[in-house]
Amino acid sequence: MKIILVGGGKVGTALARQLSEEGHSVTVIDTNKARVEQIVQAYDVLGVVGNGSSITTLNEAGIEDTDVFISITGSDELNLLCCMFAKKAGSRHTIARVRNPSYSHELDFIRQQTGISAIINPEMAAAKEISRLLRFPGASKIDTFAGGRVRLIKFALADQLDGMPIRDIPSRMGCDILVCAVERGQTVTIPDGSFVLRKGDLVTFLATEEKAQQFFVKLGLPVKPVKNAMIVGGGAIAFYLSQYLLESKIKVRIIERDLERCDYLAEELPQAQILCEDGSNRGFLLSEGLDSAESFVALTNMDEENILLSLFASNHSKAKLVTKINRLEFDDILSSFDLGSIIYPKYMTCDFVVQYVRALQNAAGSNVKTLYRILDDRVEALEFTVHEVSAATGVPLSELHLKPNLLLCCITRGDEIIIPRGGDTIQLGDTVIVVTLQHGLHDLRDIVAGQGGAR
């Protein structure tokens, strides 16, 4: 597919790499010549130096026959304007990144009035993920499928499971969960039933919310929502997160150094406690009850500060930790620190765009319903909608020759959630969740060895 990408920052660079690796023809537009040249040299993409809202620039980039136009500059208004012009100039699908909370209740109206295909708000998505973690604090990461009914949950292995083969978990623990991936040191494995878990493993499993709670209770891990949250940094994520937490009757304290921002937060979030202070002031954090906080969320604009804050909170409290990281380059290093749950808002933007583009490639329609890249981008978890009969349907799973390093985790059929066994089959109308080490699956047919999806 032909894709134009406006904005060559961290997210634009990551998207250019991902989309070009998946075989798309990508053109990057940015006003910064050095940035464009750097991306063009690093990846198999084209570059145009100019303003993405200029018709001249768009024509130079080939807008008239572009399949997907994406605008992710630092300005919401510019992103919307670029997409409006691109739509008028011939682009079939347009995607804009819009982050300002002032627009949060107007996104549907904006999309309908402008004809923009999709609007991404990564800060809101990050806030939703953090709120899920604070309501289920035993998990270090939670991704949702099937409209929230199915969860993919990551946690550090409990002592009770050390030395246990995966196939024995349902019978010995009395919980119907499915282990989908195991991270051991630098190695990630899509395990079979004979795989033996070891202390220190990071385990990702799939279950309904009810089954996940039962499993964590058996392991002695916390499942009740936190009662309070201490948030350092009062930006957009903190604003959205506070709204979600206050709706759940969770007490919120926001520490923000900028007085003007504090005034805004106090006016917009009257139920929250707003503290105007430097969040890196260790004495202040302790005086405000860090040692008794049930959760601590580091959301400043500096990765280094967030890391140090979480490490300090880890040493002085038993709080559930959440750390926001903006840079994508050092995620492998960060796993060695005790930072609790790490949130990457920029990954969320990439996942959304890649999911959208893959769905468009299907002649059968939007087969890729949900996409998450997990375990430091080494594993993909995808939810497919079954629109048509194929080599993957109607065959008992025990007879289905799946590609290597791939696990079919769940089948959703109407209101029924099925953890699949050998005798189960995929049927028309199902949604199917797959976890794989392979990147680039577009269609359910891609899971079968020797088969390929529509392009």
BELWO-V570275 format. One record per pair of residues at least 12 apart in sequence whose C-alpha atoms are under 6 Angstrom apart, sorted by the first residue. I is the first residue (numbers start at 0). J is the second residue. Records with the same first field share a line. If there is no record, write none. Layout:
I->J + J
//
This chain:
0->23
1->24 + 65 + 66
2->25 + 65 + 66 + 67 + 68
3->25 + 26 + 68
4->27 + 69 + 70
5->27 + 28 + 51 + 70
6->29 + 71 + 72
7->29
10->345
14->349
25->44
26->44 + 45 + 46
27->46
28->46 + 47 + 48
29->48 + 49
30->48 + 49 + 50
32->48
51->81
52->81
63->89
65->90
66->90 + 91
67->92 + 93
68->93
69->93 + 94
70->95
71->96
75->97
78->95
92->116
93->115 + 116
94->116 + 117 + 118
95->118
96->118 + 119
97->119 + 120
98->120
121->344 + 348
122->236
125->344
126->236 + 239 + 240
133->224 + 225
134->224
135->222 + 224
136->221
137->220 + 221
138->153 + 154
139->153 + 154 + 340
140->152 + 153
148->207
149->206 + 207
150->205 + 206 + 207
151->204 + 205
152->203 + 204
153->202 + 203
154->201 + 202
155->201
156->198 + 200 + 201
161->196 + 197 + 198
162->195 + 196 + 197
163->195 + 196
164->193 + 194 + 195
165->192 + 194
166->192
174->214
176->205 + 206
177->204 + 205
178->204
179->203 + 204
180->203
181->201 + 202
182->200 + 201
183->200
189->404
225->293
226->249
227->249 + 250 + 251 + 293
228->251 + 294 + 295
229->252 + 295
230->253 + 295 + 296
231->253 + 254 + 278 + 297 + 298
232->254 + 255 + 298 + 299
233->255
251->271
252->271 + 272 + 273
253->273
254->274 + 275 + 278
255->275 + 276
256->275 + 276 + 277
290->315 + 316
292->318
293->318
294->318 + 319 + 320
295->318 + 320
296->320 + 321
297->322
298->323
302->324
309->338
320->339
321->339 + 340 + 341
322->341
323->341 + 342
324->343
325->343
354->370
357->441
360->454
361->453 + 454
362->453
366->383 + 384 + 442
367->382 + 383
368->382 + 383
369->381 + 382
378->435 + 436
379->434 + 435
380->433 + 434
381->432 + 433
382->431 + 432
383->430 + 431
384->430
385->427 + 428 + 429 + 430
391->444
392->425 + 426
393->424 + 425 + 426
394->424
395->422 + 423 + 424
396->421 + 423 + 424
397->421
400->447 + 448
401->446 + 447 + 448
402->446 + 447 + 448
404->435 + 436
405->434 + 435
406->433 + 434
407->433
408->432 + 433
409->431 + 432
410->430 + 431
411->429 + 430
412->429
//
